[in-house]
Each structure stands twice: as structure tokens, then as C-alpha cells.
Amino acid sequence: MTALWIAHVNVTDPEAYGEYARLAGPAIAAHGGAFLARGSRYVQLEGKDRARNVVARFPSLEDAVACYRSAEYQAALEHAKGAAERDLVIVEENPA
């Protein structure tokens, strides 16, 4: 069953976060992830507003977690620490 990686982000250091994004994209793709939304227009209806919202689909929940825990993604994540406020959740999709 596929899974969605959903991130809500407020970037505080664009230069450092840009390096994170540059490295994170290939790490996500290497684990079968594909971006569905990445910094697109949005409407905040409830909760804390974060200016950047990202959704990626992975082949499975396990693939998404493996991506997050991978050395490549963790190296990218070092650039996001202190450069953004982030919330990240992985949600398994319901079958059609």
C-alpha cells in the first residue's frame, strides 16, 4: 500500500534550506518517492500555518520510513536543522 510523506515547513534560513532541498530530492527519489506537491499554492483552514507544504508518494510506508532513516536523507536533513520549523508525518494511503 502506498504512503504519503507530508511536510509542513516554515523556512527561516533560505540558503541552508535550499541545500537541504537540493540533497533531499535525490534521496527521496532513490527510495521510490515522487513529489505530488512541493511549495504549491494552498489554503490554510485550520492549525498552524506553514508557508511551505510538501507531499511525496512512496511505494509503501516502509519505503518512506527507510528514506527518512537513510544516510543520504539524514545528510540532507543536517542542512534543515536550524533553518526551518518543520512537521513531518507519513500516512499510509487507503486502497482505492
Phi and psi restraints in degrees (range 20) as a CNS / XPLOR table:
assign (resid 1 and name C) (resid 2 and name N)
       (resid 2 and name CA) (resid 2 and name C) 1.0 -69.5 20.0 2
assign (resid 2 and name N) (resid 2 and name CA)
       (resid 2 and name C) (resid 3 and name N) 1.0 162.8 20.0 2
assign (resid 2 and name C) (resid 3 and name N)
       (resid 3 and name CA) (resid 3 and name C) 1.0 -138.4 20.0 2
assign (resid 3 and name N) (resid 3 and name CA)
       (resid 3 and name C) (resid 4 and name N) 1.0 150.9 20.0 2
assign (resid 3 and name C) (resid 4 and name N)
       (resid 4 and name CA) (resid 4 and name C) 1.0 -108.9 20.0 2
assign (resid 4 and name N) (resid 4 and name CA)
       (resid 4 and name C) (resid 5 and name N) 1.0 132.0 20.0 2
assign (resid 4 and name C) (resid 5 and name N)
       (resid 5 and name CA) (resid 5 and name C) 1.0 -98.5 20.0 2
assign (resid 5 and name N) (resid 5 and name CA)
       (resid 5 and name C) (resid 6 and name N) 1.0 115.6 20.0 2
assign (resid 5 and name C) (resid 6 and name N)
       (resid 6 and name CA) (resid 6 and name C) 1.0 -120.0 20.0 2
assign (resid 6 and name N) (resid 6 and name CA)
       (resid 6 and name C) (resid 7 and name N) 1.0 119.0 20.0 2
assign (resid 6 and name C) (resid 7 and name N)
       (resid 7 and name CA) (resid 7 and name C) 1.0 -121.3 20.0 2
assign (resid 7 and name N) (resid 7 and name CA)
       (resid 7 and name C) (resid 8 and name N) 1.0 136.4 20.0 2
assign (resid 7 and name C) (resid 8 and name N)
       (resid 8 and name CA) (resid 8 and name C) 1.0 -118.4 20.0 2
assign (resid 8 and name N) (resid 8 and name CA)
       (resid 8 and name C) (resid 9 and name N) 1.0 123.6 20.0 2
assign (resid 8 and name C) (resid 9 and name N)
       (resid 9 and name CA) (resid 9 and name C) 1.0 -134.2 20.0 2
assign (resid 9 and name N) (resid 9 and name CA)
       (resid 9 and name C) (resid 10 and name N) 1.0 139.0 20.0 2
assign (resid 9 and name C) (resid 10 and name N)
       (resid 10 and name CA) (resid 10 and name C) 1.0 -117.3 20.0 2
assign (resid 10 and name N) (resid 10 and name CA)
       (resid 10 and name C) (resid 11 and name N) 1.0 109.0 20.0 2
assign (resid 10 and name C) (resid 11 and name N)
       (resid 11 and name CA) (resid 11 and name C) 1.0 -79.5 20.0 2
assign (resid 11 and name N) (resid 11 and name CA)
       (resid 11 and name C) (resid 12 and name N) 1.0 128.3 20.0 2
assign (resid 11 and name C) (resid 12 and name N)
       (resid 12 and name CA) (resid 12 and name C) 1.0 -109.9 20.0 2
assign (resid 12 and name N) (resid 12 and name CA)
       (resid 12 and name C) (resid 13 and name N) 1.0 -18.1 20.0 2
assign (resid 12 and name C) (resid 13 and name N)
       (resid 13 and name CA) (resid 13 and name C) 1.0 -135.9 20.0 2
assign (resid 13 and name N) (resid 13 and name CA)
       (resid 13 and name C) (resid 14 and name N) 1.0 90.7 20.0 2
assign (resid 13 and name C) (resid 14 and name N)
       (resid 14 and name CA) (resid 14 and name C) 1.0 -57.4 20.0 2
assign (resid 14 and name N) (resid 14 and name CA)
       (resid 14 and name C) (resid 15 and name N) 1.0 -36.6 20.0 2
assign (resid 14 and name C) (resid 15 and name N)
       (resid 15 and name CA) (resid 15 and name C) 1.0 -65.7 20.0 2
assign (resid 15 and name N) (resid 15 and name CA)
       (resid 15 and name C) (resid 16 and name N) 1.0 -50.3 20.0 2
assign (resid 15 and name C) (resid 16 and name N)
       (resid 16 and name CA) (resid 16 and name C) 1.0 -65.1 20.0 2
assign (resid 16 and name N) (resid 16 and name CA)
       (resid 16 and name C) (resid 17 and name N) 1.0 -40.1 20.0 2
assign (resid 16 and name C) (resid 17 and name N)
       (resid 17 and name CA) (resid 17 and name C) 1.0 -68.9 20.0 2
assign (resid 17 and name N) (resid 17 and name CA)
       (resid 17 and name C) (resid 18 and name N) 1.0 -31.6 20.0 2
assign (resid 17 and name C) (resid 18 and name N)
       (resid 18 and name CA) (resid 18 and name C) 1.0 -61.3 20.0 2
assign (resid 18 and name N) (resid 18 and name CA)
       (resid 18 and name C) (resid 19 and name N) 1.0 -38.0 20.0 2
assign (resid 18 and name C) (resid 19 and name N)
       (resid 19 and name CA) (resid 19 and name C) 1.0 -67.5 20.0 2
assign (resid 19 and name N) (resid 19 and name CA)
       (resid 19 and name C) (resid 20 and name N) 1.0 -40.0 20.0 2
assign (resid 19 and name C) (resid 20 and name N)
       (resid 20 and name CA) (resid 20 and name C) 1.0 -56.4 20.0 2
assign (resid 20 and name N) (resid 20 and name CA)
       (resid 20 and name C) (resid 21 and name N) 1.0 -51.7 20.0 2
assign (resid 20 and name C) (resid 21 and name N)
       (resid 21 and name CA) (resid 21 and name C) 1.0 -60.5 20.0 2
assign (resid 21 and name N) (resid 21 and name CA)
       (resid 21 and name C) (resid 22 and name N) 1.0 -39.7 20.0 2
assign (resid 21 and name C) (resid 22 and name N)
       (resid 22 and name CA) (resid 22 and name C) 1.0 -61.4 20.0 2
assign (resid 22 and name N) (resid 22 and name CA)
       (resid 22 and name C) (resid 23 and name N) 1.0 -39.8 20.0 2
assign (resid 22 and name C) (resid 23 and name N)
       (resid 23 and name CA) (resid 23 and name C) 1.0 -85.0 20.0 2
assign (resid 23 and name N) (resid 23 and name CA)
       (resid 23 and name C) (resid 24 and name N) 1.0 -32.7 20.0 2
assign (resid 23 and name C) (resid 24 and name N)
       (resid 24 and name CA) (resid 24 and name C) 1.0 -69.6 20.0 2
assign (resid 24 and name N) (resid 24 and name CA)
       (resid 24 and name C) (resid 25 and name N) 1.0 -37.7 20.0 2
assign (resid 24 and name C) (resid 25 and name N)
       (resid 25 and name CA) (resid 25 and name C) 1.0 -54.4 20.0 2
assign (resid 25 and name N) (resid 25 and name CA)
       (resid 25 and name C) (resid 26 and name N) 1.0 -52.9 20.0 2
assign (resid 25 and name C) (resid 26 and name N)
       (resid 26 and name CA) (resid 26 and name C) 1.0 -63.9 20.0 2
assign (resid 26 and name N) (resid 26 and name CA)
       (resid 26 and name C) (resid 27 and name N) 1.0 -34.7 20.0 2
assign (resid 26 and name C) (resid 27 and name N)
       (resid 27 and name CA) (resid 27 and name C) 1.0 -65.2 20.0 2
assign (resid 27 and name N) (resid 27 and name CA)
       (resid 27 and name C) (resid 28 and name N) 1.0 -41.9 20.0 2
assign (resid 27 and name C) (resid 28 and name N)
       (resid 28 and name CA) (resid 28 and name C) 1.0 -64.9 20.0 2
assign (resid 28 and name N) (resid 28 and name CA)
       (resid 28 and name C) (resid 29 and name N) 1.0 -46.3 20.0 2
assign (resid 28 and name C) (resid 29 and name N)
       (resid 29 and name CA) (resid 29 and name C) 1.0 -61.6 20.0 2
assign (resid 29 and name N) (resid 29 and name CA)
       (resid 29 and name C) (resid 30 and name N) 1.0 -37.4 20.0 2
assign (resid 29 and name C) (resid 30 and name N)
       (resid 30 and name CA) (resid 30 and name C) 1.0 -64.4 20.0 2
assign (resid 30 and name N) (resid 30 and name CA)
       (resid 30 and name C) (resid 31 and name N) 1.0 -20.4 20.0 2
assign (resid 30 and name C) (resid 31 and name N)
       (resid 31 and name CA) (resid 31 and name C) 1.0 -104.6 20.0 2
assign (resid 31 and name N) (resid 31 and name CA)
       (resid 31 and name C) (resid 32 and name N) 1.0 18.1 20.0 2
assign (resid 31 and name C) (resid 32 and name N)
       (resid 32 and name CA) (resid 32 and name C) 1.0 85.8 20.0 2
assign (resid 32 and name N) (resid 32 and name CA)
       (resid 32 and name C) (resid 33 and name N) 1.0 8.3 20.0 2
assign (resid 32 and name C) (resid 33 and name N)
       (resid 33 and name CA) (resid 33 and name C) 1.0 -79.8 20.0 2
assign (resid 33 and name N) (resid 33 and name CA)
       (resid 33 and name C) (resid 34 and name N) 1.0 143.6 20.0 2
assign (resid 33 and name C) (resid 34 and name N)
       (resid 34 and name CA) (resid 34 and name C) 1.0 -133.4 20.0 2
assign (resid 34 and name N) (resid 34 and name CA)
       (resid 34 and name C) (resid 35 and name N) 1.0 131.5 20.0 2
assign (resid 34 and name C) (resid 35 and name N)
       (resid 35 and name CA) (resid 35 and name C) 1.0 -73.6 20.0 2
assign (resid 35 and name N) (resid 35 and name CA)
       (resid 35 and name C) (resid 36 and name N) 1.0 131.1 20.0 2
assign (resid 35 and name C) (resid 36 and name N)
       (resid 36 and name CA) (resid 36 and name C) 1.0 -101.7 20.0 2
assign (resid 36 and name N) (resid 36 and name CA)
       (resid 36 and name C) (resid 37 and name N) 1.0 -33.4 20.0 2
assign (resid 36 and name C) (resid 37 and name N)
       (resid 37 and name CA) (resid 37 and name C) 1.0 -148.5 20.0 2
assign (resid 37 and name N) (resid 37 and name CA)
       (resid 37 and name C) (resid 38 and name N) 1.0 138.0 20.0 2
assign (resid 37 and name C) (resid 38 and name N)
       (resid 38 and name CA) (resid 38 and name C) 1.0 -151.7 20.0 2
assign (resid 38 and name N) (resid 38 and name CA)
       (resid 38 and name C) (resid 39 and name N) 1.0 92.4 20.0 2
assign (resid 38 and name C) (resid 39 and name N)
       (resid 39 and name CA) (resid 39 and name C) 1.0 74.6 20.0 2
assign (resid 39 and name N) (resid 39 and name CA)
       (resid 39 and name C) (resid 40 and name N) 1.0 21.8 20.0 2
assign (resid 39 and name C) (resid 40 and name N)
       (resid 40 and name CA) (resid 40 and name C) 1.0 -75.8 20.0 2
assign (resid 40 and name N) (resid 40 and name CA)
       (resid 40 and name C) (resid 41 and name N) 1.0 171.0 20.0 2
assign (resid 40 and name C) (resid 41 and name N)
       (resid 41 and name CA) (resid 41 and name C) 1.0 -59.5 20.0 2
assign (resid 41 and name N) (resid 41 and name CA)
       (resid 41 and name C) (resid 42 and name N) 1.0 149.8 20.0 2
assign (resid 41 and name C) (resid 42 and name N)
       (resid 42 and name CA) (resid 42 and name C) 1.0 -154.5 20.0 2
assign (resid 42 and name N) (resid 42 and name CA)
       (resid 42 and name C) (resid 43 and name N) 1.0 166.7 20.0 2
assign (resid 42 and name C) (resid 43 and name N)
       (resid 43 and name CA) (resid 43 and name C) 1.0 -128.0 20.0 2
assign (resid 43 and name N) (resid 43 and name CA)
       (resid 43 and name C) (resid 44 and name N) 1.0 121.4 20.0 2
assign (resid 43 and name C) (resid 44 and name N)
       (resid 44 and name CA) (resid 44 and name C) 1.0 -86.3 20.0 2
assign (resid 44 and name N) (resid 44 and name CA)
       (resid 44 and name C) (resid 45 and name N) 1.0 116.9 20.0 2
assign (resid 44 and name C) (resid 45 and name N)
       (resid 45 and name CA) (resid 45 and name C) 1.0 -103.4 20.0 2
assign (resid 45 and name N) (resid 45 and name CA)
       (resid 45 and name C) (resid 46 and name N) 1.0 -33.5 20.0 2
assign (resid 45 and name C) (resid 46 and name N)
       (resid 46 and name CA) (resid 46 and name C) 1.0 -146.8 20.0 2
assign (resid 46 and name N) (resid 46 and name CA)
       (resid 46 and name C) (resid 47 and name N) 1.0 161.2 20.0 2
assign (resid 46 and name C) (resid 47 and name N)
       (resid 47 and name CA) (resid 47 and name C) 1.0 76.8 20.0 2
assign (resid 47 and name N) (resid 47 and name CA)
       (resid 47 and name C) (resid 48 and name N) 1.0 -172.2 20.0 2
assign (resid 47 and name C) (resid 48 and name N)
       (resid 48 and name CA) (resid 48 and name C) 1.0 -76.3 20.0 2
assign (resid 48 and name N) (resid 48 and name CA)
       (resid 48 and name C) (resid 49 and name N) 1.0 128.2 20.0 2
assign (resid 48 and name C) (resid 49 and name N)
       (resid 49 and name CA) (resid 49 and name C) 1.0 -77.4 20.0 2
assign (resid 49 and name N) (resid 49 and name CA)
       (resid 49 and name C) (resid 50 and name N) 1.0 130.2 20.0 2
assign (resid 49 and name C) (resid 50 and name N)
       (resid 50 and name CA) (resid 50 and name C) 1.0 -124.8 20.0 2
assign (resid 50 and name N) (resid 50 and name CA)
       (resid 50 and name C) (resid 51 and name N) 1.0 130.2 20.0 2
assign (resid 50 and name C) (resid 51 and name N)
       (resid 51 and name CA) (resid 51 and name C) 1.0 -68.9 20.0 2
assign (resid 51 and name N) (resid 51 and name CA)
       (resid 51 and name C) (resid 52 and name N) 1.0 -20.5 20.0 2
assign (resid 51 and name C) (resid 52 and name N)
       (resid 52 and name CA) (resid 52 and name C) 1.0 -121.0 20.0 2
assign (resid 52 and name N) (resid 52 and name CA)
       (resid 52 and name C) (resid 53 and name N) 1.0 128.4 20.0 2
assign (resid 52 and name C) (resid 53 and name N)
       (resid 53 and name CA) (resid 53 and name C) 1.0 -127.6 20.0 2
assign (resid 53 and name N) (resid 53 and name CA)
       (resid 53 and name C) (resid 54 and name N) 1.0 132.5 20.0 2
assign (resid 53 and name C) (resid 54 and name N)
       (resid 54 and name CA) (resid 54 and name C) 1.0 -130.5 20.0 2
assign (resid 54 and name N) (resid 54 and name CA)
       (resid 54 and name C) (resid 55 and name N) 1.0 134.2 20.0 2
assign (resid 54 and name C) (resid 55 and name N)
       (resid 55 and name CA) (resid 55 and name C) 1.0 -129.3 20.0 2
assign (resid 55 and name N) (resid 55 and name CA)
       (resid 55 and name C) (resid 56 and name N) 1.0 127.3 20.0 2
assign (resid 55 and name C) (resid 56 and name N)
       (resid 56 and name CA) (resid 56 and name C) 1.0 -128.0 20.0 2
assign (resid 56 and name N) (resid 56 and name CA)
       (resid 56 and name C) (resid 57 and name N) 1.0 142.7 20.0 2
assign (resid 56 and name C) (resid 57 and name N)
       (resid 57 and name CA) (resid 57 and name C) 1.0 -102.2 20.0 2
assign (resid 57 and name N) (resid 57 and name CA)
       (resid 57 and name C) (resid 58 and name N) 1.0 134.4 20.0 2
assign (resid 57 and name C) (resid 58 and name N)
       (resid 58 and name CA) (resid 58 and name C) 1.0 -117.1 20.0 2
assign (resid 58 and name N) (resid 58 and name CA)
       (resid 58 and name C) (resid 59 and name N) 1.0 156.1 20.0 2
assign (resid 58 and name C) (resid 59 and name N)
       (resid 59 and name CA) (resid 59 and name C) 1.0 -58.8 20.0 2
assign (resid 59 and name N) (resid 59 and name CA)
       (resid 59 and name C) (resid 60 and name N) 1.0 -29.5 20.0 2
assign (resid 59 and name C) (resid 60 and name N)
       (resid 60 and name CA) (resid 60 and name C) 1.0 -157.4 20.0 2
assign (resid 60 and name N) (resid 60 and name CA)
       (resid 60 and name C) (resid 61 and name N) 1.0 165.0 20.0 2
assign (resid 60 and name C) (resid 61 and name N)
       (resid 61 and name CA) (resid 61 and name C) 1.0 -59.4 20.0 2
assign (resid 61 and name N) (resid 61 and name CA)
       (resid 61 and name C) (resid 62 and name N) 1.0 -41.1 20.0 2
assign (resid 61 and name C) (resid 62 and name N)
       (resid 62 and name CA) (resid 62 and name C) 1.0 -63.6 20.0 2
assign (resid 62 and name N) (resid 62 and name CA)
       (resid 62 and name C) (resid 63 and name N) 1.0 -38.8 20.0 2
assign (resid 62 and name C) (resid 63 and name N)
       (resid 63 and name CA) (resid 63 and name C) 1.0 -64.7 20.0 2
assign (resid 63 and name N) (resid 63 and name CA)
       (resid 63 and name C) (resid 64 and name N) 1.0 -39.9 20.0 2
assign (resid 63 and name C) (resid 64 and name N)
       (resid 64 and name CA) (resid 64 and name C) 1.0 -66.2 20.0 2
assign (resid 64 and name N) (resid 64 and name CA)
       (resid 64 and name C) (resid 65 and name N) 1.0 -42.6 20.0 2
assign (resid 64 and name C) (resid 65 and name N)
       (resid 65 and name CA) (resid 65 and name C) 1.0 -66.6 20.0 2
assign (resid 65 and name N) (resid 65 and name CA)
       (resid 65 and name C) (resid 66 and name N) 1.0 -41.0 20.0 2
assign (resid 65 and name C) (resid 66 and name N)
       (resid 66 and name CA) (resid 66 and name C) 1.0 -61.2 20.0 2
assign (resid 66 and name N) (resid 66 and name CA)
       (resid 66 and name C) (resid 67 and name N) 1.0 -38.5 20.0 2
assign (resid 66 and name C) (resid 67 and name N)
       (resid 67 and name CA) (resid 67 and name C) 1.0 -61.3 20.0 2
assign (resid 67 and name N) (resid 67 and name CA)
       (resid 67 and name C) (resid 68 and name N) 1.0 -49.7 20.0 2
assign (resid 67 and name C) (resid 68 and name N)
       (resid 68 and name CA) (resid 68 and name C) 1.0 -58.1 20.0 2
assign (resid 68 and name N) (resid 68 and name CA)
       (resid 68 and name C) (resid 69 and name N) 1.0 -40.0 20.0 2
assign (resid 68 and name C) (resid 69 and name N)
       (resid 69 and name CA) (resid 69 and name C) 1.0 -83.9 20.0 2
assign (resid 69 and name N) (resid 69 and name CA)
       (resid 69 and name C) (resid 70 and name N) 1.0 -7.2 20.0 2
assign (resid 69 and name C) (resid 70 and name N)
       (resid 70 and name CA) (resid 70 and name C) 1.0 -67.4 20.0 2
assign (resid 70 and name N) (resid 70 and name CA)
       (resid 70 and name C) (resid 71 and name N) 1.0 153.2 20.0 2
assign (resid 70 and name C) (resid 71 and name N)
       (resid 71 and name CA) (resid 71 and name C) 1.0 -59.8 20.0 2
assign (resid 71 and name N) (resid 71 and name CA)
       (resid 71 and name C) (resid 72 and name N) 1.0 -38.2 20.0 2
assign (resid 71 and name C) (resid 72 and name N)
       (resid 72 and name CA) (resid 72 and name C) 1.0 -64.6 20.0 2
assign (resid 72 and name N) (resid 72 and name CA)
       (resid 72 and name C) (resid 73 and name N) 1.0 -45.9 20.0 2
assign (resid 72 and name C) (resid 73 and name N)
       (resid 73 and name CA) (resid 73 and name C) 1.0 -70.5 20.0 2
assign (resid 73 and name N) (resid 73 and name CA)
       (resid 73 and name C) (resid 74 and name N) 1.0 -39.4 20.0 2
assign (resid 73 and name C) (resid 74 and name N)
       (resid 74 and name CA) (resid 74 and name C) 1.0 -62.7 20.0 2
assign (resid 74 and name N) (resid 74 and name CA)
       (resid 74 and name C) (resid 75 and name N) 1.0 -35.1 20.0 2
assign (resid 74 and name C) (resid 75 and name N)
       (resid 75 and name CA) (resid 75 and name C) 1.0 -64.8 20.0 2
assign (resid 75 and name N) (resid 75 and name CA)
       (resid 75 and name C) (resid 76 and name N) 1.0 -41.0 20.0 2
assign (resid 75 and name C) (resid 76 and name N)
       (resid 76 and name CA) (resid 76 and name C) 1.0 -64.9 20.0 2
assign (resid 76 and name N) (resid 76 and name CA)
       (resid 76 and name C) (resid 77 and name N) 1.0 -42.2 20.0 2
assign (resid 76 and name C) (resid 77 and name N)
       (resid 77 and name CA) (resid 77 and name C) 1.0 -61.1 20.0 2
assign (resid 77 and name N) (resid 77 and name CA)
       (resid 77 and name C) (resid 78 and name N) 1.0 -28.0 20.0 2
assign (resid 77 and name C) (resid 78 and name N)
       (resid 78 and name CA) (resid 78 and name C) 1.0 -56.4 20.0 2
assign (resid 78 and name N) (resid 78 and name CA)
       (resid 78 and name C) (resid 79 and name N) 1.0 -32.6 20.0 2
assign (resid 78 and name C) (resid 79 and name N)
       (resid 79 and name CA) (resid 79 and name C) 1.0 -76.7 20.0 2
assign (resid 79 and name N) (resid 79 and name CA)
       (resid 79 and name C) (resid 80 and name N) 1.0 -23.1 20.0 2
assign (resid 79 and name C) (resid 80 and name N)
       (resid 80 and name CA) (resid 80 and name C) 1.0 -82.8 20.0 2
assign (resid 80 and name N) (resid 80 and name CA)
       (resid 80 and name C) (resid 81 and name N) 1.0 -26.0 20.0 2
assign (resid 80 and name C) (resid 81 and name N)
       (resid 81 and name CA) (resid 81 and name C) 1.0 -63.8 20.0 2
assign (resid 81 and name N) (resid 81 and name CA)
       (resid 81 and name C) (resid 82 and name N) 1.0 124.7 20.0 2
assign (resid 81 and name C) (resid 82 and name N)
       (resid 82 and name CA) (resid 82 and name C) 1.0 80.4 20.0 2
assign (resid 82 and name N) (resid 82 and name CA)
       (resid 82 and name C) (resid 83 and name N) 1.0 -5.1 20.0 2
assign (resid 82 and name C) (resid 83 and name N)
       (resid 83 and name CA) (resid 83 and name C) 1.0 -109.6 20.0 2
assign (resid 83 and name N) (resid 83 and name CA)
       (resid 83 and name C) (resid 84 and name N) 1.0 -4.0 20.0 2
assign (resid 83 and name C) (resid 84 and name N)
       (resid 84 and name CA) (resid 84 and name C) 1.0 -164.3 20.0 2
assign (resid 84 and name N) (resid 84 and name CA)
       (resid 84 and name C) (resid 85 and name N) 1.0 153.7 20.0 2
assign (resid 84 and name C) (resid 85 and name N)
       (resid 85 and name CA) (resid 85 and name C) 1.0 -98.0 20.0 2
assign (resid 85 and name N) (resid 85 and name CA)
       (resid 85 and name C) (resid 86 and name N) 1.0 126.7 20.0 2
assign (resid 85 and name C) (resid 86 and name N)
       (resid 86 and name CA) (resid 86 and name C) 1.0 -134.9 20.0 2
assign (resid 86 and name N) (resid 86 and name CA)
       (resid 86 and name C) (resid 87 and name N) 1.0 145.8 20.0 2
assign (resid 86 and name C) (resid 87 and name N)
       (resid 87 and name CA) (resid 87 and name C) 1.0 -123.8 20.0 2
assign (resid 87 and name N) (resid 87 and name CA)
       (resid 87 and name C) (resid 88 and name N) 1.0 135.5 20.0 2
assign (resid 87 and name C) (resid 88 and name N)
       (resid 88 and name CA) (resid 88 and name C) 1.0 -137.9 20.0 2
assign (resid 88 and name N) (resid 88 and name CA)
       (resid 88 and name C) (resid 89 and name N) 1.0 130.5 20.0 2
assign (resid 88 and name C) (resid 89 and name N)
       (resid 89 and name CA) (resid 89 and name C) 1.0 -136.5 20.0 2
assign (resid 89 and name N) (resid 89 and name CA)
       (resid 89 and name C) (resid 90 and name N) 1.0 147.4 20.0 2
assign (resid 89 and name C) (resid 90 and name N)
       (resid 90 and name CA) (resid 90 and name C) 1.0 -114.9 20.0 2
assign (resid 90 and name N) (resid 90 and name CA)
       (resid 90 and name C) (resid 91 and name N) 1.0 126.1 20.0 2
assign (resid 90 and name C) (resid 91 and name N)
       (resid 91 and name CA) (resid 91 and name C) 1.0 -125.3 20.0 2
assign (resid 91 and name N) (resid 91 and name CA)
       (resid 91 and name C) (resid 92 and name N) 1.0 127.4 20.0 2
assign (resid 91 and name C) (resid 92 and name N)
       (resid 92 and name CA) (resid 92 and name C) 1.0 -72.0 20.0 2
assign (resid 92 and name N) (resid 92 and name CA)
       (resid 92 and name C) (resid 93 and name N) 1.0 135.5 20.0 2
assign (resid 92 and name C) (resid 93 and name N)
       (resid 93 and name CA) (resid 93 and name C) 1.0 -77.5 20.0 2
assign (resid 93 and name N) (resid 93 and name CA)
       (resid 93 and name C) (resid 94 and name N) 1.0 148.8 20.0 2
assign (resid 93 and name C) (resid 94 and name N)
       (resid 94 and name CA) (resid 94 and name C) 1.0 -77.1 20.0 2
assign (resid 94 and name N) (resid 94 and name CA)
       (resid 94 and name C) (resid 95 and name N) 1.0 145.0 20.0 2
assign (resid 94 and name C) (resid 95 and name N)
       (resid 95 and name CA) (resid 95 and name C) 1.0 -65.2 20.0 2
assign (resid 95 and name N) (resid 95 and name CA)
       (resid 95 and name C) (resid 96 and name N) 1.0 148.7 20.0 2
